[in-house]
Amino acid sequence: SISNAISQLSLLQALTITLAENDGITNEVSYRIATAFSSLTSLNQITLNFKKASIDDNGVISIANGLRRLTALKNVELVFGENTKVSDDGCSSIPDALSSFQSLTYLQFSFWGCERVGDKTLTRIGSVLRSNTSITKLDLRLNRTGVTNTGVIAFSEGLVRLTLLTDLLLYLDRTSVSDDGALHVIDVISTFSKLSSLEIAFRACSGVTDRSGDRLANLVQTRTALTDLIVRMQRTGLSENGRNTLRGTKSLRNFARFDLYV
């Protein structure tokens, strides 16, 4: 079995398990895979893609318990999707498992379409950032989740610690986030002097208005290290004036990439 094979690779440094299209992945399979992690003490990079796995909170908790043993990890990518029957009760255990780590450099969490994942999980992710200020690349995809302004603000309090951050992807599409949360996180991002790549999305967040658009335009103007930018703000509360303000930032300087969707 895959778990037995993994357990034999004690010197393995990188592990990728992609089961994105496999609806047959259950809690039992998750438990067996996680149990095999105990022998992988040299592992510094892990990718687990369970996008369409048929697991619930118990399966996610098993994965979290396995991750706790991998203290040499630097790069972590974890993907769950709408097929997983997960909630904050299970998903918050993942960042909890990583909270004692202190040398992460790349972190990706994707809970796209997990509607019962929300502020508790996002707040715990913020806690991981506080203890891993070495992170240079952060990728969070929280589209169609239960995240609110409360979670975004709590997350931002950890995000602000990442002074070495060069690459950030933050998707909050189709959540209840409004200007109160968007402004908070944009203000934090504005402090990152080393940030060169930013992808940020608030699609279908009707409470995100010109206030957030203007603040984002100011970020683009002042963060001159930013050369790679993607902004997705369709179907928000932006007025035509707000859209034009953002469009005007494209002429500020020569960007390697600037894709604007408003």
Rosetta silent file (secondary structure, phi, psi, omega in degrees, C-alpha in Angstrom):
SEQUENCE: SISNAISQLSLLQALTITLAENDGITNEVSYRIATAFSSLTSLNQITLNFKKASIDDNGVISIANGLRRLTALKNVELVFGENTKVSDDGCSSIPDALSSFQSLTYLQFSFWGCERVGDKTLTRIGSVLRSNTSITKLDLRLNRTGVTNTGVIAFSEGLVRLTLLTDLLLYLDRTSVSDDGALHVIDVISTFSKLSSLEIAFRACSGVTDRSGDRLANLVQTRTALTDLIVRMQRTGLSENGRNTLRGTKSLRNFARFDLYV
SCORE:     score description
SCORE:     0.000 S_00000001
   1 L     0.000  164.281 -178.290    0.000    0.000    0.000 S_00000001
   2 H   -62.431  -36.929 -179.285    1.015    3.631   -0.396 S_00000001
   3 H   -66.704  -40.431  177.690    1.375    4.084    3.372 S_00000001
   4 H   -64.994  -40.226  179.205    3.734    1.116    3.688 S_00000001
   5 H   -63.136  -43.112 -179.632    5.823    2.377    0.782 S_00000001
   6 H   -62.449  -42.554 -174.961    6.105    5.839    2.338 S_00000001
   7 H   -63.972  -17.930 -179.625    7.141    4.458    5.714 S_00000001
   8 L   -85.806   -7.130 -172.367   10.191    2.776    4.143 S_00000001
   9 L  -102.057   64.454 -172.360   11.619    6.052    2.833 S_00000001
  10 L   -65.246  -22.826 -178.724   13.239    7.365    5.997 S_00000001
  11 L   -97.959    5.824 -177.814   15.698    9.629    4.129 S_00000001
  12 L   -61.388  135.956  179.994   13.044   11.183    1.889 S_00000001
  13 L  -107.969  -22.380 -179.952   13.263   14.984    1.725 S_00000001
  14 E  -137.530  135.348 -178.182   10.275   15.816   -0.499 S_00000001
  15 E  -135.989  128.113  175.326    6.876   14.105   -0.727 S_00000001
  16 E  -125.444  123.611  175.084    3.964   14.847   -3.060 S_00000001
  17 E  -122.398  111.853 -178.965    0.661   12.981   -2.823 S_00000001
  18 E  -114.683  111.215 -179.714   -1.926   14.148   -5.361 S_00000001
  19 L  -126.729   38.975 -170.324   -5.324   12.527   -5.062 S_00000001
  20 L   -62.717  -31.108 -175.376   -7.309   15.450   -6.411 S_00000001
  21 L  -107.814   15.492 -174.034   -9.692   13.414   -8.550 S_00000001
  22 L  -106.063  100.103  179.959  -10.071   10.391   -6.283 S_00000001
  23 L   -72.804   -8.312 -177.091  -13.412   10.315   -4.488 S_00000001
  24 L   -86.982    0.234  179.005  -12.458    7.014   -2.872 S_00000001
  25 L   -77.536  116.373 -173.477   -9.988    8.554   -0.412 S_00000001
  26 L  -114.072 -179.375  178.044  -11.581    8.106    3.003 S_00000001
  27 H   -58.038  -38.714 -178.218  -10.712    8.770    6.643 S_00000001
  28 H   -63.921  -42.397  178.688   -9.069    5.357    6.896 S_00000001
  29 H   -64.863  -42.480  178.251   -6.747    6.074    3.971 S_00000001
  30 H   -59.859  -42.597  179.579   -5.880    9.484    5.450 S_00000001
  31 H   -62.395  -44.124 -178.291   -5.051    7.848    8.771 S_00000001
  32 H   -66.147  -39.998  177.546   -2.762    5.258    7.156 S_00000001
  33 H   -63.805  -45.476 -178.265   -0.921    7.899    5.131 S_00000001
  34 H   -65.088  -36.535  178.987   -0.462   10.117    8.182 S_00000001
  35 H   -61.745  -34.500 -179.166    0.774    7.214   10.295 S_00000001
  36 H   -68.562  -17.431 -178.276    3.547    6.615    7.752 S_00000001
  37 H   -64.384  -23.019 -172.510    4.852   10.141    8.351 S_00000001
  38 H   -59.488  -24.521 -178.700    6.448    9.090   11.659 S_00000001
  39 H   -92.569   -3.771 -172.842    9.494    7.648    9.850 S_00000001
  40 L   -96.796   59.322 -173.658   10.079   10.674    7.598 S_00000001
  41 L   -71.892  -14.292  179.548   12.236   12.691    9.962 S_00000001
  42 L   -96.368   -2.238 -173.795   14.289   14.218    7.108 S_00000001
  43 L   -65.946  126.620  176.858   11.289   15.479    5.152 S_00000001
  44 L  -119.138   -3.227  178.835   11.469   19.225    4.447 S_00000001
  45 E  -143.283  129.072  179.430    8.828   19.544    1.719 S_00000001
  46 E  -138.862  136.758  174.080    5.325   18.077    1.580 S_00000001
  47 E  -127.569  121.159  177.345    2.410   18.484   -0.823 S_00000001
  48 E  -123.764  112.775  179.857   -0.922   16.828   -0.026 S_00000001
  49 E  -111.609  100.681  179.272   -3.730   17.401   -2.525 S_00000001
  50 E  -111.989   41.487 -169.986   -6.982   15.913   -1.246 S_00000001
  51 L   -55.669  -38.041 -178.687   -9.195   18.206   -3.321 S_00000001
  52 L  -120.451   25.664  179.938  -11.941   15.648   -3.915 S_00000001
  53 L   -72.510  142.860 -179.898  -11.255   13.241   -1.085 S_00000001
  54 L   -90.061   62.373 -179.986  -14.278   11.883    0.767 S_00000001
  55 L  -116.974  159.008  176.339  -12.947   12.720    4.213 S_00000001
  56 E  -118.553 -160.995 -176.244  -14.397   14.618    7.134 S_00000001
  57 H   -59.201  -35.127 -179.624  -12.899   16.310   10.197 S_00000001
  58 H   -63.734  -38.047  177.672  -11.562   13.024   11.563 S_00000001
  59 H   -66.146  -40.753  179.007   -9.538   12.484    8.388 S_00000001
  60 H   -66.428  -39.741  178.801   -8.096   15.996    8.550 S_00000001
  61 H   -63.249  -36.980  175.533   -7.197   15.554   12.233 S_00000001
  62 H   -60.667  -45.423  177.699   -5.302   12.381   11.301 S_00000001
  63 H   -59.928  -43.896  179.857   -3.308   14.348    8.736 S_00000001
  64 H   -60.789  -42.967  179.965   -2.603   17.047   11.337 S_00000001
  65 H   -63.949  -34.994  176.477   -1.354   14.489   13.856 S_00000001
  66 H   -68.372  -39.656 -178.795    0.993   13.083   11.219 S_00000001
  67 H   -64.302  -31.070 -178.364    2.331   16.534   10.337 S_00000001
  68 L   -56.110  -28.256 -176.287    3.277   17.235   13.965 S_00000001
  69 L   -80.889  -14.212 -172.196    6.101   14.700   13.636 S_00000001
  70 L   -94.111   64.726 -170.614    7.648   16.386   10.585 S_00000001
  71 L   -72.056   -9.972  178.470    9.591   19.059   12.438 S_00000001
  72 L   -89.260    0.597 -175.430   12.138   19.549    9.609 S_00000001
  73 L   -61.280  137.796  172.703    9.457   20.851    7.225 S_00000001
  74 L  -119.020  -35.563 -179.779   10.126   24.101    5.379 S_00000001
  75 E  -117.497  125.935 -178.570    7.590   23.903    2.533 S_00000001
  76 E  -131.900  124.831  175.899    3.983   22.843    3.169 S_00000001
  77 E  -127.591  119.825 -178.712    1.179   22.643    0.593 S_00000001
  78 E  -130.617  124.138 -176.415   -2.230   21.327    1.682 S_00000001
  79 E  -125.041  123.363  173.078   -5.271   21.318   -0.589 S_00000001
  80 E  -126.192  157.043 -175.860   -8.811   20.366    0.397 S_00000001
  81 L  -139.098 -171.317 -170.426  -11.974   20.972   -1.608 S_00000001
  82 L   -67.326  -18.892  177.197  -15.737   20.987   -1.626 S_00000001
  83 L   -72.551  -25.517  179.400  -16.009   17.183   -1.704 S_00000001
  84 L   -74.839  135.760 -177.541  -14.401   17.010    1.717 S_00000001
  85 E   -94.886   61.111 -172.116  -16.938   17.194    4.524 S_00000001
  86 L  -108.952  158.016  179.155  -14.704   19.320    6.702 S_00000001
  87 E  -138.052 -176.442  176.149  -15.313   22.202    9.085 S_00000001
  88 H   -58.501  -32.628 -177.539  -13.342   24.480   11.377 S_00000001
  89 H   -58.405  -39.395  178.950  -13.294   21.703   13.980 S_00000001
  90 H   -89.483  -45.974 -172.377  -11.025   19.597   11.787 S_00000001
  91 H   -68.394  -28.446  177.926   -9.252   22.126    9.608 S_00000001
  92 L   -67.126  -18.107  178.451   -8.073   24.291   12.502 S_00000001
  93 H   -70.444  -23.763  179.575   -6.036   21.272   13.655 S_00000001
  94 H   -66.110  -57.308  175.856   -3.763   21.667   10.616 S_00000001
  95 H   -62.394  -31.261  175.433   -2.337   25.091   11.566 S_00000001
  96 H   -58.524  -40.376 -178.936   -2.337   23.954   15.193 S_00000001
  97 H   -66.600  -27.667 -177.733   -0.002   21.125   14.170 S_00000001
  98 H   -94.025   -5.330 -172.095    2.345   23.609   12.495 S_00000001
  99 L   -66.594  -21.783  179.124    2.282   26.225   15.247 S_00000001
 100 L   -89.570   -6.098  177.868    5.372   24.820   16.961 S_00000001
 101 L   -74.988  151.472 -176.834    7.404   24.929   13.727 S_00000001
 102 L  -135.068    7.452 -175.709    9.818   27.841   13.379 S_00000001
 103 L  -133.548   23.949  176.187   11.541   27.476    9.991 S_00000001
 104 L   -66.811  140.359  175.575    8.770   27.344    7.374 S_00000001
 105 L  -118.147  -23.906  178.406    9.555   29.319    4.206 S_00000001
 106 E  -136.976  130.594 -178.078    6.583   28.404    1.983 S_00000001
 107 E  -137.634  125.944  174.660    3.023   27.745    3.113 S_00000001
 108 E  -127.508  127.721  170.633   -0.055   26.978    1.027 S_00000001
 109 E  -123.873  128.818  173.328   -3.531   26.271    2.377 S_00000001
 110 E  -128.433  119.065  176.387   -6.458   25.749    0.029 S_00000001
 111 L  -122.782   36.820 -175.192   -9.969   25.165    1.395 S_00000001
 112 L   -54.969  118.808  176.294  -11.766   26.214   -1.803 S_00000001
 113 L    84.234    3.261  177.556  -15.483   25.524   -1.481 S_00000001
 114 L   -87.663   89.019 -168.222  -15.320   24.247    2.122 S_00000001
 115 L   -69.000  -18.680  178.720  -18.217   26.352    3.369 S_00000001
 116 E   -95.453    6.296  172.309  -17.922   25.251    7.016 S_00000001
 117 L   -95.489  129.124 -173.978  -14.298   26.339    7.218 S_00000001
 118 L  -150.884 -133.216 -169.711  -14.060   29.892    8.511 S_00000001
 119 H   -63.482  -35.081 -179.308  -12.675   32.293   11.051 S_00000001
 120 H   -61.305  -46.847  179.743  -11.350   29.712   13.511 S_00000001
 121 H   -65.665  -44.448 -178.533   -9.097   28.129   10.907 S_00000001
 122 H   -64.863  -37.410  176.793   -7.953   31.473    9.477 S_00000001
 123 H   -63.729  -40.950  178.952   -7.149   32.783   12.969 S_00000001
 124 H   -67.355  -34.325  175.056   -5.039   29.688   13.672 S_00000001
 125 H   -61.408  -40.564  176.109   -3.192   30.212   10.374 S_00000001
 126 H   -58.610  -36.322  178.075   -2.343   33.682   11.637 S_00000001
 127 H   -65.591  -37.698  176.847   -0.843   32.077   14.738 S_00000001
 128 H   -61.233  -40.032 -178.481    1.414   29.899   12.557 S_00000001
 129 H   -64.436  -34.192  179.658    2.706   33.036   10.839 S_00000001
 130 H   -61.377  -34.909 -177.233    3.685   34.587   14.161 S_00000001
 131 H   -96.659   -0.147 -179.307    6.094   31.738   14.899 S_00000001
 132 L  -130.509   63.710 -178.117    7.377   31.376   11.327 S_00000001
 133 L   -71.048   -3.957  176.723    8.622   34.817   10.360 S_00000001
 134 L   -80.698   -6.014 -179.495   10.993   33.096    7.903 S_00000001
 135 L   -62.465  127.748  176.692    8.089   32.544    5.460 S_00000001
 136 L  -110.661  -19.830  179.381    8.796   34.226    2.111 S_00000001
 137 E  -132.921  126.926 -177.411    5.916   32.755    0.076 S_00000001
 138 E  -131.857  131.638 -176.161    2.319   32.440    1.285 S_00000001
 139 E  -134.164  110.892 -179.628   -0.626   31.062   -0.699 S_00000001
 140 E  -125.476  120.654 -179.737   -4.130   31.043    0.848 S_00000001
 141 E  -118.442  104.599 -174.138   -7.205   30.071   -1.164 S_00000001
 142 L  -122.437   33.399  178.265  -10.358   30.526    0.880 S_00000001
 143 L   -61.990  140.548  175.596  -12.942   30.964   -1.879 S_00000001
 144 L    52.110   45.153  172.974  -16.518   30.075   -0.930 S_00000001
 145 L  -113.054 -177.310  179.930  -15.692   29.472    2.718 S_00000001
 146 L   -91.943   19.130 -178.058  -17.287   30.824    5.891 S_00000001
 147 L   -66.095  138.500  177.167  -14.557   33.418    6.450 S_00000001
 148 L  -124.197 -178.608  177.255  -15.714   36.835    7.726 S_00000001
 149 H   -57.187  -36.004 -178.649  -14.050   40.134    8.577 S_00000001
 150 H   -58.301  -46.349  179.602  -13.323   38.824   12.068 S_00000001
 151 H   -67.377  -39.921 -179.861  -11.128   36.043   10.727 S_00000001
 152 H   -63.717  -42.190 -179.909   -9.374   38.289    8.217 S_00000001
 153 H   -66.145  -43.132  178.495   -8.489   40.832   10.900 S_00000001
 154 H   -64.406  -41.303  177.311   -7.198   38.130   13.269 S_00000001
 155 H   -61.121  -41.147 -177.764   -5.186   36.569   10.438 S_00000001
 156 H   -61.458  -28.659  179.618   -3.691   39.966    9.568 S_00000001
 157 H   -68.016  -24.471  172.390   -2.240   40.249   13.063 S_00000001
 158 H   -88.597  -37.435 -179.086   -0.036   37.263   12.238 S_00000001
 159 H   -56.740  -37.186 -175.484    0.555   38.261    8.628 S_00000001
 160 L   -61.697  -17.919 -179.770    2.193   41.522    9.675 S_00000001
 161 L   -77.517  -12.220 -173.604    5.086   39.543   11.155 S_00000001
 162 L   -87.038   68.830 -175.638    6.209   38.266    7.729 S_00000001
 163 L   -70.928  -13.463  179.147    8.666   41.057    6.946 S_00000001
 164 L   -95.342    3.221 -173.089   10.603   38.800    4.534 S_00000001
 165 L   -62.563  128.999  176.965    7.549   38.042    2.381 S_00000001
 166 L  -113.488  -26.334 -176.012    8.184   38.250   -1.371 S_00000001
 167 E  -134.703  127.247  179.423    5.157   36.377   -2.802 S_00000001
 168 E  -136.835  128.213  169.943    1.565   36.472   -1.584 S_00000001
 169 E  -120.994  124.640 -178.771   -1.590   34.932   -3.018 S_00000001
 170 E  -136.901  110.030  178.304   -4.817   35.613   -1.091 S_00000001
 171 E  -109.417  121.555  177.759   -8.197   34.517   -2.456 S_00000001
 172 L  -128.447   31.752 -178.479  -11.313   35.490   -0.489 S_00000001
 173 L   -61.031  145.408  172.722  -13.881   35.237   -3.297 S_00000001
 174 L    54.810   37.583  170.732  -17.549   34.695   -2.464 S_00000001
 175 L  -111.381  178.604  178.942  -17.108   35.213    1.259 S_00000001
 176 L   -90.070   13.012  179.836  -18.856   37.778    3.473 S_00000001
 177 L   -63.416  136.379  178.560  -15.675   39.855    3.716 S_00000001
 178 L  -124.794 -166.623  179.979  -16.293   43.591    3.295 S_00000001
 179 H   -55.680  -35.172 -177.174  -14.197   46.762    3.487 S_00000001
 180 H   -57.292  -43.707  178.520  -13.638   46.259    7.223 S_00000001
 181 H   -81.472  -41.822 -177.551  -11.599   43.119    6.613 S_00000001
 182 H   -61.896  -43.403  179.839  -10.186   44.026    3.195 S_00000001
 183 H   -61.711  -40.035 -178.374   -8.792   47.357    4.389 S_00000001
 184 H   -62.241  -47.609 -177.160   -7.114   45.692    7.328 S_00000001
 185 H   -72.846  -35.125  177.724   -5.292   43.109    5.240 S_00000001
 186 H   -64.623  -39.839  178.107   -4.382   45.592    2.481 S_00000001
 187 H   -62.551  -38.436  177.659   -2.842   47.909    5.080 S_00000001
 188 H   -66.394  -45.744 -179.987   -0.709   45.041    6.377 S_00000001
 189 H   -59.182  -33.241 -178.711    0.388   44.073    2.852 S_00000001
 190 L   -63.757  -15.875 -178.321    1.393   47.697    2.287 S_00000001
 191 L   -87.237   -7.147 -173.212    4.130   47.314    4.913 S_00000001
 192 L   -86.331   99.557 -175.535    6.015   44.576    3.018 S_00000001
 193 L   -72.092  -21.790 -178.344    8.987   46.293    1.403 S_00000001
 194 L   -94.193   -3.492 -174.980   10.298   43.066   -0.192 S_00000001
 195 L   -65.124  120.912  179.619    6.986   42.012   -1.766 S_00000001
 196 L  -113.298  -20.553 -177.734    7.485   41.481   -5.511 S_00000001
 197 E  -134.143  125.212 -179.556    4.468   39.293   -6.395 S_00000001
 198 E  -136.386  127.601  170.631    0.874   39.788   -5.237 S_00000001
 199 E  -126.176  118.431 -174.388   -2.315   38.038   -6.330 S_00000001
 200 E  -135.010  138.431 -173.607   -5.389   39.152   -4.414 S_00000001
 201 E  -140.991  131.904  174.420   -9.053   38.395   -5.049 S_00000001
 202 L  -130.576   35.358 -176.122  -12.375   39.563   -3.592 S_00000001
 203 L   -57.887  137.419  177.429  -14.675   38.439   -6.410 S_00000001
 204 L    63.296   24.130  172.134  -18.409   38.574   -5.592 S_00000001
 205 L  -100.648   93.114 -171.519  -17.748   40.324   -2.247 S_00000001
 206 L   -66.562  -20.064 -179.942  -20.363   43.071   -2.543 S_00000001
 207 L   -84.584   -1.179  175.141  -19.177   44.785    0.648 S_00000001
 208 L   -91.834  116.077 -169.203  -15.755   45.496   -0.843 S_00000001
 209 E  -122.750 -163.556 -179.333  -16.044   49.010   -2.291 S_00000001
 210 H   -58.993  -27.885  178.592  -14.023   51.977   -3.518 S_00000001
 211 H   -58.647  -46.883  178.282  -12.478   52.346   -0.068 S_00000001
 212 H   -70.713  -38.278  178.698  -10.627   49.056   -0.529 S_00000001
 213 H   -62.093  -43.008  178.959   -9.953   49.777   -4.199 S_00000001
 214 H   -64.883  -39.556 -179.632   -8.373   53.153   -3.379 S_00000001
 215 H   -67.260  -37.229  178.006   -6.242   51.611   -0.638 S_00000001
 216 H   -68.181  -39.300  176.945   -5.081   48.889   -3.016 S_00000001
 217 H   -61.965  -39.354  177.748   -4.223   51.495   -5.652 S_00000001
 218 H   -65.402  -37.560  176.590   -2.132   53.330   -3.063 S_00000001
 219 H   -59.479  -47.270 -178.755   -0.344   50.061   -2.218 S_00000001
 220 H   -61.110  -37.295 -178.387    0.578   49.577   -5.880 S_00000001
 221 H   -69.701  -38.827 -172.272    1.876   53.142   -6.054 S_00000001
 222 H   -91.422  -26.060 -178.829    4.049   52.985   -2.933 S_00000001
 223 L   -91.463   83.483 -173.147    5.414   49.418   -3.094 S_00000001
 224 L   -70.759  -16.286  175.801    7.861   49.895   -5.950 S_00000001
 225 L   -73.910  -13.826 -176.910    9.359   46.405   -5.510 S_00000001
 226 L   -75.682  111.844 -177.118    6.010   44.993   -6.652 S_00000001
 227 L  -118.665  -13.954 -177.076    6.475   43.869  -10.271 S_00000001
 228 E  -127.681  111.616 -170.031    4.031   40.965  -10.616 S_00000001
 229 E  -138.995  130.774  173.171    0.417   41.802   -9.775 S_00000001
 230 E  -130.842  123.418  179.897   -2.971   40.154  -10.303 S_00000001
 231 E  -122.078  126.339  179.689   -6.122   41.782   -8.895 S_00000001
 232 E  -122.775  104.700 -177.353   -9.529   40.107   -9.156 S_00000001
 233 L  -135.446   39.288  175.331  -12.407   42.312   -7.956 S_00000001
 234 L   -71.082  150.321  174.516  -15.296   41.524  -10.305 S_00000001
 235 L    56.703   38.420  172.906  -18.854   41.772   -8.937 S_00000001
 236 L  -103.706 -166.640  177.847  -17.811   43.788   -5.887 S_00000001
 237 E   -91.082   16.537  178.551  -19.126   47.150   -4.684 S_00000001
 238 L   -65.234  135.389  171.730  -16.605   49.082   -6.800 S_00000001
 239 L   -84.496  174.866  177.099  -18.015   52.069   -8.665 S_00000001
 240 H   -64.384  -35.599  175.982  -16.820   53.010  -12.139 S_00000001
 241 H   -62.783  -41.184  178.508  -14.629   55.676  -10.533 S_00000001
 242 H   -63.443  -40.066  178.329  -13.121   53.016   -8.263 S_00000001
 243 H   -65.088  -40.860 -179.230  -12.422   50.777  -11.228 S_00000001
 244 H   -66.965  -34.153  177.252  -10.783   53.638  -13.094 S_00000001
 245 H   -61.056  -44.699  178.435   -8.565   54.432  -10.116 S_00000001
 246 H   -67.209  -40.559  178.896   -7.249   50.873  -10.179 S_00000001
 247 H   -60.577  -34.669 -178.350   -6.874   50.915  -13.955 S_00000001
 248 H   -65.413  -22.461 -178.272   -4.772   54.054  -13.645 S_00000001
 249 H   -72.049  -17.685 -177.156   -2.139   52.252  -11.576 S_00000001
 250 H   -66.654  -20.838 -178.324   -1.108   50.124  -14.570 S_00000001
 251 H   -95.627    5.216 -176.091    0.717   53.110  -16.061 S_00000001
 252 L   -65.717  -38.362 -177.977    2.762   53.887  -12.937 S_00000001
 253 L  -164.351  177.786  179.454    5.784   51.854  -14.067 S_00000001
 254 L   -82.935  109.064  177.241    6.821   48.872  -16.136 S_00000001
 255 L   -91.595  143.751  171.882    5.380   45.748  -14.518 S_00000001
 256 L   -64.837  -35.784  176.346    6.552   42.285  -15.456 S_00000001
 257 E  -155.790  135.087  174.401    2.866   41.359  -15.185 S_00000001
 258 E  -146.846   99.976  177.693   -0.222   43.300  -14.191 S_00000001
 259 E  -106.722  120.128 -176.672   -3.581   41.561  -14.744 S_00000001
 260 E  -120.921  122.540  179.366   -6.543   43.586  -13.504 S_00000001
 261 E  -122.345  102.260 -178.498  -10.072   42.195  -13.434 S_00000001
 262 L  -130.858    0.000    0.000  -12.643   44.704  -12.197 S_00000001
